[in-house]
Amino acid sequence: MYKVGVIGPHSSVERILQLGKEYERTMEFVAFPYRDFQETEGIVREHDHALDVWLFSGQISYMIAKNTLQADDRLVFIQHTESGIYKSLLHMGYYQQEFLSKVSIDEITTSYLEQALQQIDITPQEIYVKTFDEKSSTQELINFHIDLYRSKKTKGALTCFEAVALALKEAGVPTYRISSTDMEIRQALRILDEKTWTFFYKDTQIGVQMVEIEHFDKISEKAKSSYQLQFFEMKVKETLLRYCEKLDGSLLEKGNGRYVIFSSRGAIEREIKMLQDTVSQLSEEADHTVSVGVGYGVTVHSAEINAERALQLSQEKEEHGIVIIREDGTLIQSAGEEDELSFSCRFDDKELIEKLKSVKISVKNYHKVTALIKRMNWNDFTVKDLAAHLYWDERNARRFLGSLCEVDLAEYIGEESLSSRGRPGKRYRLK
């Protein structure tokens, strides 16, 4: 059963939990109601480790969570459609005998409102619209509606936020909430259900880990006797077996310092920290570098091929670390570390591929750089930035950027000098 965190105002969360009862066999819903949407950041930071997926009552809290967690593959929000607008307009027309005349509306974008009105062939009269984003404040929206009402420019307000609606009603402003309909909530729950099944298939995918103690021949040469070597190998196997036990996996010894562990993707991803600790322990015991390649696949064969490729990449990297290759070709370097980098090995943009080929740059390295820039949120960068984070030689990084500029994939935008000595650093930006 998957744990789903539900974030939104109290009334929305209650409705979601009520409609979500039909999925209670596969999903356990955990409520996280808020008074202000800005509370979303604190909620996801505190509770993300204990949940499988998040469901948001609106797009704003989803956007905040996406920025906070730097990912959206485990996030679903209830899509805002024209239905919620029509519902609030009907309420206003019924209770106030006013229909889109002298009204203030807050919306995430004007397009929803425009599309809704176009479909019913209505041109609004004296309507004031304020758009908002994740940086907006509740008080800002409250002031917008109240100022218009008190200056007699409006006779009522439509708002997307429960906190805004409550504050406006207390101030005496006739207010109608633009809220999700049951149909919209059910659609989001169906998407959520499909996503959890995707998680299930990923969780049960085959995972193969290849662990290799480098320069094992030197360890054999240094052993004073065959018994000493066997004792060392037994110690290594004991360390790996303890890790296998946690994974409920199986260990296969290939010889010459290489070991293969078979398990599931879900178990490996949950125990990535233990894998890091195991590798660190093996490195100390062997006094040599340990490389690890992890491969996922729908068959043992495809997972093994990915693990073999990942191991080779781990051995090629100066700092080694754990490298993972997923079934879709996504490559993850330094898995589990702060500087973890994820990018695709596959690409189908023929024009870009030809440009990279013309300057002898691999698609993998290009994706590695774009992934780093995205993760670091760089608007521009220097050769030193690139070299330091990718463990490249500065000369190679400079040549790489020069080649990208040559085929118009990057541009030189200026220089900076952090000290009075030395040459100023050139700054670049990807196009």
Backbone hydrogen bonds, N-H to C=O, Kabsch-Sander energy under -0.5 kcal/mol:
donor,donor_aa,acceptor,acceptor_aa,energy
2,Y,26,T,-2.4
4,V,2,Y,-0.5
4,V,28,E,-3.2
5,G,3,K,-0.5
5,G,53,V,-2.4
6,V,4,V,-0.5
6,V,30,V,-3.0
7,I,5,G,-0.6
7,I,55,L,-2.6
8,G,32,F,-0.9
10,H,34,Y,-0.5
13,V,9,P,-2.6
14,E,10,H,-2.3
15,R,11,S,-1.7
16,I,12,S,-2.3
17,L,13,V,-2.5
18,Q,14,E,-2.0
19,L,15,R,-2.4
20,G,16,I,-1.9
21,K,18,Q,-1.0
22,E,19,L,-0.8
23,Y,20,G,-2.0
24,E,21,K,-1.5
26,T,23,Y,-1.5
27,M,23,Y,-2.3
28,E,2,Y,-3.2
29,F,27,M,-0.6
30,V,4,V,-3.4
31,A,29,F,-0.5
32,F,6,V,-2.6
34,Y,8,G,-1.8
39,E,36,D,-2.2
40,T,37,F,-1.6
41,E,38,Q,-0.6
43,I,39,E,-1.9
44,V,40,T,-2.5
45,R,41,E,-2.0
46,E,42,G,-1.9
47,H,43,I,-2.1
48,D,44,V,-1.8
50,A,47,H,-1.5
51,L,48,D,-1.4
52,D,3,K,-2.0
53,V,3,K,-1.6
54,W,74,R,-2.9
55,L,5,G,-3.2
56,F,76,V,-2.7
57,S,7,I,-2.4
62,Y,58,G,-1.2
63,M,59,Q,-2.4
64,I,60,I,-2.1
65,A,61,S,-2.3
66,K,62,Y,-2.5
67,N,63,M,-2.1
68,T,64,I,-2.0
69,L,65,A,-3.0
70,Q,66,K,-1.4
71,A,66,K,-0.8
75,L,72,D,-1.4
76,V,54,W,-1.9
78,I,56,F,-2.1
79,Q,77,F,-0.6
84,G,81,T,-0.7
85,I,81,T,-0.7
86,Y,82,E,-2.7
87,K,83,S,-2.3
88,S,84,G,-1.8
89,L,85,I,-2.3
90,L,86,Y,-2.4
91,H,87,K,-1.8
92,M,88,S,-2.2
93,G,89,L,-2.7
94,Y,90,L,-2.2
95,Y,91,H,-2.6
96,Q,92,M,-2.4
97,Q,93,G,-0.9
98,E,92,M,-0.9
102,K,125,Q,-1.2
103,V,126,E,-1.5
104,S,156,G,-1.8
105,I,128,Y,-3.2
106,D,158,L,-1.7
107,E,130,K,-2.2
112,Y,109,T,-0.5
113,L,109,T,-0.6
114,E,110,T,-2.6
115,Q,111,S,-2.8
116,A,112,Y,-2.3
117,L,113,L,-2.4
118,Q,114,E,-2.3
119,Q,115,Q,-1.7
120,I,116,A,-0.6
120,I,117,L,-0.6
121,D,118,Q,-0.9
122,I,117,L,-1.9
125,Q,100,L,-2.0
128,Y,103,V,-2.5
130,K,105,I,-2.7
132,F,107,E,-1.0
136,S,133,D,-1.7
141,L,137,S,-1.4
142,I,138,T,-2.3
143,N,139,Q,-2.8
144,F,140,E,-1.7
145,H,141,L,-1.9
146,I,142,I,-2.6
147,D,143,N,-2.7
148,L,144,F,-1.4
149,Y,145,H,-2.1
150,R,146,I,-3.0
151,S,147,D,-1.4
152,K,149,Y,-1.6
153,K,148,L,-2.3
154,T,148,L,-1.1
155,K,102,K,-3.8
156,G,102,K,-0.7
157,A,174,P,-2.5
158,L,104,S,-3.0
159,T,176,Y,-1.8
165,A,161,F,-2.3
166,L,162,E,-2.5
167,A,163,A,-2.0
168,L,164,V,-2.4
169,K,165,A,-2.2
170,E,166,L,-2.0
171,A,167,A,-1.5
172,G,169,K,-1.2
173,V,168,L,-2.9
176,Y,157,A,-2.4
178,I,159,T,-3.5
179,S,177,R,-1.0
185,I,181,T,-2.1
186,R,182,D,-2.6
187,Q,183,M,-2.0
188,A,184,E,-1.9
189,L,185,I,-2.2
190,R,186,R,-2.0
191,I,187,Q,-2.0
192,L,188,A,-2.4
193,D,189,L,-2.4
194,E,190,R,-2.2
195,K,191,I,-2.2
196,T,192,L,-2.3
197,W,193,D,-1.6
198,T,194,E,-1.8
199,F,195,K,-2.2
200,F,196,T,-2.1
201,Y,197,W,-2.4
202,K,198,T,-2.4
203,D,199,F,-3.1
204,T,200,F,-1.8
205,Q,202,K,-1.1
206,I,297,G,-1.5
207,G,263,S,-2.6
208,V,295,G,-2.8
209,Q,261,I,-2.6
210,M,293,G,-3.2
211,V,209,Q,-0.6
211,V,259,Y,-3.0
212,E,291,S,-2.6
213,I,257,G,-2.7
214,E,212,E,-0.7
214,E,289,T,-2.5
216,F,213,I,-0.6
218,K,215,H,-0.8
219,I,215,H,-1.1
220,S,216,F,-2.2
221,E,217,D,-2.0
222,K,218,K,-2.0
223,A,219,I,-1.3
229,L,225,S,-1.6
230,Q,226,S,-2.2
231,F,227,Y,-2.7
232,F,228,Q,-2.0
233,E,229,L,-2.4
234,M,230,Q,-2.4
235,K,231,F,-2.0
236,V,232,F,-2.3
237,K,233,E,-2.5
238,E,234,M,-2.3
239,T,235,K,-2.1
240,L,236,V,-2.3
241,L,237,K,-2.7
242,R,238,E,-1.8
243,Y,239,T,-1.3
244,C,240,L,-2.7
245,E,241,L,-2.4
246,K,242,R,-1.2
247,L,243,Y,-1.5
248,D,244,C,-1.4
249,G,244,C,-2.4
250,S,262,F,-2.1
252,L,260,V,-3.0
254,K,252,L,-0.6
254,K,258,R,-2.3
255,G,258,R,-1.0
258,R,255,G,-1.1
259,Y,211,V,-2.9
260,V,252,L,-3.2
261,I,209,Q,-2.8
262,F,250,S,-2.5
263,S,207,G,-2.6
265,R,205,Q,-2.7
266,G,203,D,-2.1
268,I,264,S,-2.1
269,E,265,R,-2.7
270,R,266,G,-2.0
271,E,267,A,-1.5
272,I,269,E,-0.8
275,L,271,E,-1.9
276,Q,272,I,-2.1
277,D,273,K,-2.2
278,T,274,M,-2.4
279,V,275,L,-2.5
280,S,276,Q,-2.3
281,Q,277,D,-2.3
282,L,278,T,-2.5
283,S,279,V,-2.2
284,E,280,S,-1.8
285,E,281,Q,-2.4
286,A,282,L,-2.5
287,D,283,S,-1.7
288,H,283,S,-0.9
291,S,212,E,-2.5
292,V,321,G,-0.8
293,G,210,M,-2.3
294,V,323,V,-2.9
295,G,208,V,-2.9
296,Y,325,I,-2.1
297,G,206,I,-1.7
303,A,299,T,-2.1
304,E,300,V,-2.5
305,I,301,H,-2.2
306,N,302,S,-2.0
307,A,303,A,-2.3
308,E,304,E,-2.5
309,R,305,I,-2.1
310,A,306,N,-2.4
311,L,307,A,-2.4
312,Q,308,E,-2.0
313,L,309,R,-2.0
314,S,310,A,-2.2
315,Q,311,L,-2.2
316,E,312,Q,-1.6
317,K,313,L,-1.5
320,H,317,K,-0.8
323,V,292,V,-1.9
324,I,332,I,-2.5
325,I,294,V,-2.6
326,R,330,T,-2.7
329,G,326,R,-1.6
331,L,343,F,-3.9
332,I,324,I,-3.1
333,Q,331,L,-0.5
333,Q,341,L,-2.9
335,A,322,I,-2.4
337,E,334,S,-2.2
340,E,337,E,-1.5
341,L,333,Q,-2.1
343,F,331,L,-2.4
345,C,329,G,-1.8
350,K,348,D,-1.2
353,I,349,D,-2.4
354,E,350,K,-2.3
355,K,351,E,-1.9
356,L,352,L,-2.5
357,K,353,I,-2.4
358,S,354,E,-2.0
359,V,355,K,-0.8
359,V,356,L,-0.6
360,K,357,K,-1.3
361,I,356,L,-2.8
366,Y,362,S,-2.0
367,H,363,V,-2.6
368,K,364,K,-2.2
369,V,365,N,-2.1
370,T,366,Y,-2.3
371,A,367,H,-2.6
372,L,368,K,-2.0
373,I,369,V,-2.5
374,K,370,T,-2.0
375,R,371,A,-2.5
376,M,372,L,-2.8
377,N,373,I,-0.8
378,W,373,I,-1.8
381,F,428,Y,-2.0
383,V,426,K,-0.5
386,L,382,T,-1.8
387,A,383,V,-2.7
388,A,384,K,-2.6
389,H,385,D,-1.9
390,L,386,L,-2.0
391,Y,387,A,-0.8
392,W,387,A,-1.5
397,A,393,D,-2.4
398,R,394,E,-2.5
399,R,395,R,-2.2
400,F,396,N,-2.6
401,L,397,A,-2.4
402,G,398,R,-2.2
403,S,399,R,-2.1
404,L,400,F,-2.0
405,C,401,L,-2.3
406,E,402,G,-1.7
407,V,403,S,-1.3
408,D,405,C,-1.5
409,L,404,L,-3.1
410,A,404,L,-0.9
411,E,429,R,-2.5
413,I,411,E,-0.5
413,I,427,R,-2.6
414,G,427,R,-0.9
416,E,425,G,-2.3
425,G,416,E,-2.7
427,R,414,G,-3.3
428,Y,381,F,-3.3
429,R,411,E,-2.0
431,K,409,L,-2.5
